[in-house]
């Protein structure tokens, strides 16, 4: 088996790179979805009953 291993990129390296990329993309997608939900809730709320609090920046 050692005869077939080269100094190039291994499957483990590819898997790790792909996993990191997917984490980054999923995080951005989740952030966008949550911001859209927050915006929709702020627009559709009962303005007489619920006051709009400040919009705080959240770091994920």
Phi and psi restraints in degrees (range 20) as a CNS / XPLOR table:
assign (resid 1 and name C) (resid 2 and name N)
       (resid 2 and name CA) (resid 2 and name C) 1.0 -61.1 20.0 2
assign (resid 2 and name N) (resid 2 and name CA)
       (resid 2 and name C) (resid 3 and name N) 1.0 -25.4 20.0 2
assign (resid 2 and name C) (resid 3 and name N)
       (resid 3 and name CA) (resid 3 and name C) 1.0 -66.0 20.0 2
assign (resid 3 and name N) (resid 3 and name CA)
       (resid 3 and name C) (resid 4 and name N) 1.0 -25.7 20.0 2
assign (resid 3 and name C) (resid 4 and name N)
       (resid 4 and name CA) (resid 4 and name C) 1.0 -92.5 20.0 2
assign (resid 4 and name N) (resid 4 and name CA)
       (resid 4 and name C) (resid 5 and name N) 1.0 -11.8 20.0 2
assign (resid 4 and name C) (resid 5 and name N)
       (resid 5 and name CA) (resid 5 and name C) 1.0 -80.5 20.0 2
assign (resid 5 and name N) (resid 5 and name CA)
       (resid 5 and name C) (resid 6 and name N) 1.0 130.0 20.0 2
assign (resid 5 and name C) (resid 6 and name N)
       (resid 6 and name CA) (resid 6 and name C) 1.0 -112.9 20.0 2
assign (resid 6 and name N) (resid 6 and name CA)
       (resid 6 and name C) (resid 7 and name N) 1.0 179.0 20.0 2
assign (resid 6 and name C) (resid 7 and name N)
       (resid 7 and name CA) (resid 7 and name C) 1.0 -85.6 20.0 2
assign (resid 7 and name N) (resid 7 and name CA)
       (resid 7 and name C) (resid 8 and name N) 1.0 7.1 20.0 2
assign (resid 7 and name C) (resid 8 and name N)
       (resid 8 and name CA) (resid 8 and name C) 1.0 -79.3 20.0 2
assign (resid 8 and name N) (resid 8 and name CA)
       (resid 8 and name C) (resid 9 and name N) 1.0 -163.0 20.0 2
assign (resid 8 and name C) (resid 9 and name N)
       (resid 9 and name CA) (resid 9 and name C) 1.0 -75.4 20.0 2
assign (resid 9 and name N) (resid 9 and name CA)
       (resid 9 and name C) (resid 10 and name N) 1.0 134.0 20.0 2
assign (resid 9 and name C) (resid 10 and name N)
       (resid 10 and name CA) (resid 10 and name C) 1.0 -96.2 20.0 2
assign (resid 10 and name N) (resid 10 and name CA)
       (resid 10 and name C) (resid 11 and name N) 1.0 168.0 20.0 2
assign (resid 10 and name C) (resid 11 and name N)
       (resid 11 and name CA) (resid 11 and name C) 1.0 -62.4 20.0 2
assign (resid 11 and name N) (resid 11 and name CA)
       (resid 11 and name C) (resid 12 and name N) 1.0 -35.8 20.0 2
assign (resid 11 and name C) (resid 12 and name N)
       (resid 12 and name CA) (resid 12 and name C) 1.0 -63.0 20.0 2
assign (resid 12 and name N) (resid 12 and name CA)
       (resid 12 and name C) (resid 13 and name N) 1.0 -41.8 20.0 2
assign (resid 12 and name C) (resid 13 and name N)
       (resid 13 and name CA) (resid 13 and name C) 1.0 -61.7 20.0 2
assign (resid 13 and name N) (resid 13 and name CA)
       (resid 13 and name C) (resid 14 and name N) 1.0 -43.9 20.0 2
assign (resid 13 and name C) (resid 14 and name N)
       (resid 14 and name CA) (resid 14 and name C) 1.0 -62.4 20.0 2
assign (resid 14 and name N) (resid 14 and name CA)
       (resid 14 and name C) (resid 15 and name N) 1.0 -44.9 20.0 2
assign (resid 14 and name C) (resid 15 and name N)
       (resid 15 and name CA) (resid 15 and name C) 1.0 -61.2 20.0 2
assign (resid 15 and name N) (resid 15 and name CA)
       (resid 15 and name C) (resid 16 and name N) 1.0 -42.6 20.0 2
assign (resid 15 and name C) (resid 16 and name N)
       (resid 16 and name CA) (resid 16 and name C) 1.0 -65.8 20.0 2
assign (resid 16 and name N) (resid 16 and name CA)
       (resid 16 and name C) (resid 17 and name N) 1.0 -43.0 20.0 2
assign (resid 16 and name C) (resid 17 and name N)
       (resid 17 and name CA) (resid 17 and name C) 1.0 -63.4 20.0 2
assign (resid 17 and name N) (resid 17 and name CA)
       (resid 17 and name C) (resid 18 and name N) 1.0 -43.2 20.0 2
assign (resid 17 and name C) (resid 18 and name N)
       (resid 18 and name CA) (resid 18 and name C) 1.0 -64.2 20.0 2
assign (resid 18 and name N) (resid 18 and name CA)
       (resid 18 and name C) (resid 19 and name N) 1.0 -42.1 20.0 2
assign (resid 18 and name C) (resid 19 and name N)
       (resid 19 and name CA) (resid 19 and name C) 1.0 -63.1 20.0 2
assign (resid 19 and name N) (resid 19 and name CA)
       (resid 19 and name C) (resid 20 and name N) 1.0 -44.2 20.0 2
assign (resid 19 and name C) (resid 20 and name N)
       (resid 20 and name CA) (resid 20 and name C) 1.0 -63.6 20.0 2
assign (resid 20 and name N) (resid 20 and name CA)
       (resid 20 and name C) (resid 21 and name N) 1.0 -41.1 20.0 2
assign (resid 20 and name C) (resid 21 and name N)
       (resid 21 and name CA) (resid 21 and name C) 1.0 -63.1 20.0 2
assign (resid 21 and name N) (resid 21 and name CA)
       (resid 21 and name C) (resid 22 and name N) 1.0 -44.8 20.0 2
assign (resid 21 and name C) (resid 22 and name N)
       (resid 22 and name CA) (resid 22 and name C) 1.0 -66.1 20.0 2
assign (resid 22 and name N) (resid 22 and name CA)
       (resid 22 and name C) (resid 23 and name N) 1.0 -36.5 20.0 2
assign (resid 22 and name C) (resid 23 and name N)
       (resid 23 and name CA) (resid 23 and name C) 1.0 -60.3 20.0 2
assign (resid 23 and name N) (resid 23 and name CA)
       (resid 23 and name C) (resid 24 and name N) 1.0 -45.6 20.0 2
assign (resid 23 and name C) (resid 24 and name N)
       (resid 24 and name CA) (resid 24 and name C) 1.0 -63.3 20.0 2
assign (resid 24 and name N) (resid 24 and name CA)
       (resid 24 and name C) (resid 25 and name N) 1.0 -46.9 20.0 2
assign (resid 24 and name C) (resid 25 and name N)
       (resid 25 and name CA) (resid 25 and name C) 1.0 -64.7 20.0 2
assign (resid 25 and name N) (resid 25 and name CA)
       (resid 25 and name C) (resid 26 and name N) 1.0 -43.3 20.0 2
assign (resid 25 and name C) (resid 26 and name N)
       (resid 26 and name CA) (resid 26 and name C) 1.0 -64.7 20.0 2
assign (resid 26 and name N) (resid 26 and name CA)
       (resid 26 and name C) (resid 27 and name N) 1.0 -39.2 20.0 2
assign (resid 26 and name C) (resid 27 and name N)
       (resid 27 and name CA) (resid 27 and name C) 1.0 -61.7 20.0 2
assign (resid 27 and name N) (resid 27 and name CA)
       (resid 27 and name C) (resid 28 and name N) 1.0 -42.6 20.0 2
assign (resid 27 and name C) (resid 28 and name N)
       (resid 28 and name CA) (resid 28 and name C) 1.0 -66.3 20.0 2
assign (resid 28 and name N) (resid 28 and name CA)
       (resid 28 and name C) (resid 29 and name N) 1.0 -41.7 20.0 2
assign (resid 28 and name C) (resid 29 and name N)
       (resid 29 and name CA) (resid 29 and name C) 1.0 -63.7 20.0 2
assign (resid 29 and name N) (resid 29 and name CA)
       (resid 29 and name C) (resid 30 and name N) 1.0 -44.8 20.0 2
assign (resid 29 and name C) (resid 30 and name N)
       (resid 30 and name CA) (resid 30 and name C) 1.0 -62.8 20.0 2
assign (resid 30 and name N) (resid 30 and name CA)
       (resid 30 and name C) (resid 31 and name N) 1.0 -41.6 20.0 2
assign (resid 30 and name C) (resid 31 and name N)
       (resid 31 and name CA) (resid 31 and name C) 1.0 -61.6 20.0 2
assign (resid 31 and name N) (resid 31 and name CA)
       (resid 31 and name C) (resid 32 and name N) 1.0 -43.7 20.0 2
assign (resid 31 and name C) (resid 32 and name N)
       (resid 32 and name CA) (resid 32 and name C) 1.0 -64.4 20.0 2
assign (resid 32 and name N) (resid 32 and name CA)
       (resid 32 and name C) (resid 33 and name N) 1.0 -43.2 20.0 2
assign (resid 32 and name C) (resid 33 and name N)
       (resid 33 and name CA) (resid 33 and name C) 1.0 -63.4 20.0 2
assign (resid 33 and name N) (resid 33 and name CA)
       (resid 33 and name C) (resid 34 and name N) 1.0 -45.1 20.0 2
assign (resid 33 and name C) (resid 34 and name N)
       (resid 34 and name CA) (resid 34 and name C) 1.0 -65.2 20.0 2
assign (resid 34 and name N) (resid 34 and name CA)
       (resid 34 and name C) (resid 35 and name N) 1.0 -37.6 20.0 2
assign (resid 34 and name C) (resid 35 and name N)
       (resid 35 and name CA) (resid 35 and name C) 1.0 -66.1 20.0 2
assign (resid 35 and name N) (resid 35 and name CA)
       (resid 35 and name C) (resid 36 and name N) 1.0 -39.0 20.0 2
assign (resid 35 and name C) (resid 36 and name N)
       (resid 36 and name CA) (resid 36 and name C) 1.0 -64.5 20.0 2
assign (resid 36 and name N) (resid 36 and name CA)
       (resid 36 and name C) (resid 37 and name N) 1.0 -42.1 20.0 2
assign (resid 36 and name C) (resid 37 and name N)
       (resid 37 and name CA) (resid 37 and name C) 1.0 -63.0 20.0 2
assign (resid 37 and name N) (resid 37 and name CA)
       (resid 37 and name C) (resid 38 and name N) 1.0 -43.7 20.0 2
assign (resid 37 and name C) (resid 38 and name N)
       (resid 38 and name CA) (resid 38 and name C) 1.0 -61.6 20.0 2
assign (resid 38 and name N) (resid 38 and name CA)
       (resid 38 and name C) (resid 39 and name N) 1.0 -43.6 20.0 2
assign (resid 38 and name C) (resid 39 and name N)
       (resid 39 and name CA) (resid 39 and name C) 1.0 -63.8 20.0 2
assign (resid 39 and name N) (resid 39 and name CA)
       (resid 39 and name C) (resid 40 and name N) 1.0 -43.3 20.0 2
assign (resid 39 and name C) (resid 40 and name N)
       (resid 40 and name CA) (resid 40 and name C) 1.0 -63.9 20.0 2
assign (resid 40 and name N) (resid 40 and name CA)
       (resid 40 and name C) (resid 41 and name N) 1.0 -44.0 20.0 2
assign (resid 40 and name C) (resid 41 and name N)
       (resid 41 and name CA) (resid 41 and name C) 1.0 -63.6 20.0 2
assign (resid 41 and name N) (resid 41 and name CA)
       (resid 41 and name C) (resid 42 and name N) 1.0 -38.6 20.0 2
assign (resid 41 and name C) (resid 42 and name N)
       (resid 42 and name CA) (resid 42 and name C) 1.0 -65.8 20.0 2
assign (resid 42 and name N) (resid 42 and name CA)
       (resid 42 and name C) (resid 43 and name N) 1.0 -36.4 20.0 2
assign (resid 42 and name C) (resid 43 and name N)
       (resid 43 and name CA) (resid 43 and name C) 1.0 -76.2 20.0 2
assign (resid 43 and name N) (resid 43 and name CA)
       (resid 43 and name C) (resid 44 and name N) 1.0 -35.6 20.0 2
assign (resid 43 and name C) (resid 44 and name N)
       (resid 44 and name CA) (resid 44 and name C) 1.0 -95.5 20.0 2
assign (resid 44 and name N) (resid 44 and name CA)
       (resid 44 and name C) (resid 45 and name N) 1.0 0.9 20.0 2
assign (resid 44 and name C) (resid 45 and name N)
       (resid 45 and name CA) (resid 45 and name C) 1.0 -68.2 20.0 2
assign (resid 45 and name N) (resid 45 and name CA)
       (resid 45 and name C) (resid 46 and name N) 1.0 160.0 20.0 2
assign (resid 45 and name C) (resid 46 and name N)
       (resid 46 and name CA) (resid 46 and name C) 1.0 -77.2 20.0 2
assign (resid 46 and name N) (resid 46 and name CA)
       (resid 46 and name C) (resid 47 and name N) 1.0 102.1 20.0 2
assign (resid 46 and name C) (resid 47 and name N)
       (resid 47 and name CA) (resid 47 and name C) 1.0 -66.5 20.0 2
assign (resid 47 and name N) (resid 47 and name CA)
       (resid 47 and name C) (resid 48 and name N) 1.0 -24.1 20.0 2
assign (resid 47 and name C) (resid 48 and name N)
       (resid 48 and name CA) (resid 48 and name C) 1.0 -76.2 20.0 2
assign (resid 48 and name N) (resid 48 and name CA)
       (resid 48 and name C) (resid 49 and name N) 1.0 -30.8 20.0 2
assign (resid 48 and name C) (resid 49 and name N)
       (resid 49 and name CA) (resid 49 and name C) 1.0 -93.9 20.0 2
assign (resid 49 and name N) (resid 49 and name CA)
       (resid 49 and name C) (resid 50 and name N) 1.0 -37.6 20.0 2
assign (resid 49 and name C) (resid 50 and name N)
       (resid 50 and name CA) (resid 50 and name C) 1.0 -118.5 20.0 2
assign (resid 50 and name N) (resid 50 and name CA)
       (resid 50 and name C) (resid 51 and name N) 1.0 122.0 20.0 2
assign (resid 50 and name C) (resid 51 and name N)
       (resid 51 and name CA) (resid 51 and name C) 1.0 -84.3 20.0 2
assign (resid 51 and name N) (resid 51 and name CA)
       (resid 51 and name C) (resid 52 and name N) 1.0 146.6 20.0 2
assign (resid 51 and name C) (resid 52 and name N)
       (resid 52 and name CA) (resid 52 and name C) 1.0 -82.6 20.0 2
assign (resid 52 and name N) (resid 52 and name CA)
       (resid 52 and name C) (resid 53 and name N) 1.0 116.5 20.0 2
assign (resid 52 and name C) (resid 53 and name N)
       (resid 53 and name CA) (resid 53 and name C) 1.0 -80.0 20.0 2
assign (resid 53 and name N) (resid 53 and name CA)
       (resid 53 and name C) (resid 54 and name N) 1.0 172.2 20.0 2
assign (resid 53 and name C) (resid 54 and name N)
       (resid 54 and name CA) (resid 54 and name C) 1.0 -63.5 20.0 2
assign (resid 54 and name N) (resid 54 and name CA)
       (resid 54 and name C) (resid 55 and name N) 1.0 151.5 20.0 2
assign (resid 54 and name C) (resid 55 and name N)
       (resid 55 and name CA) (resid 55 and name C) 1.0 -93.0 20.0 2
assign (resid 55 and name N) (resid 55 and name CA)
       (resid 55 and name C) (resid 56 and name N) 1.0 112.9 20.0 2
assign (resid 55 and name C) (resid 56 and name N)
       (resid 56 and name CA) (resid 56 and name C) 1.0 -96.2 20.0 2
assign (resid 56 and name N) (resid 56 and name CA)
       (resid 56 and name C) (resid 57 and name N) 1.0 144.3 20.0 2
assign (resid 56 and name C) (resid 57 and name N)
       (resid 57 and name CA) (resid 57 and name C) 1.0 -78.9 20.0 2
assign (resid 57 and name N) (resid 57 and name CA)
       (resid 57 and name C) (resid 58 and name N) 1.0 129.6 20.0 2
assign (resid 57 and name C) (resid 58 and name N)
       (resid 58 and name CA) (resid 58 and name C) 1.0 -115.2 20.0 2
assign (resid 58 and name N) (resid 58 and name CA)
       (resid 58 and name C) (resid 59 and name N) 1.0 133.9 20.0 2
assign (resid 58 and name C) (resid 59 and name N)
       (resid 59 and name CA) (resid 59 and name C) 1.0 -104.7 20.0 2
assign (resid 59 and name N) (resid 59 and name CA)
       (resid 59 and name C) (resid 60 and name N) 1.0 127.1 20.0 2
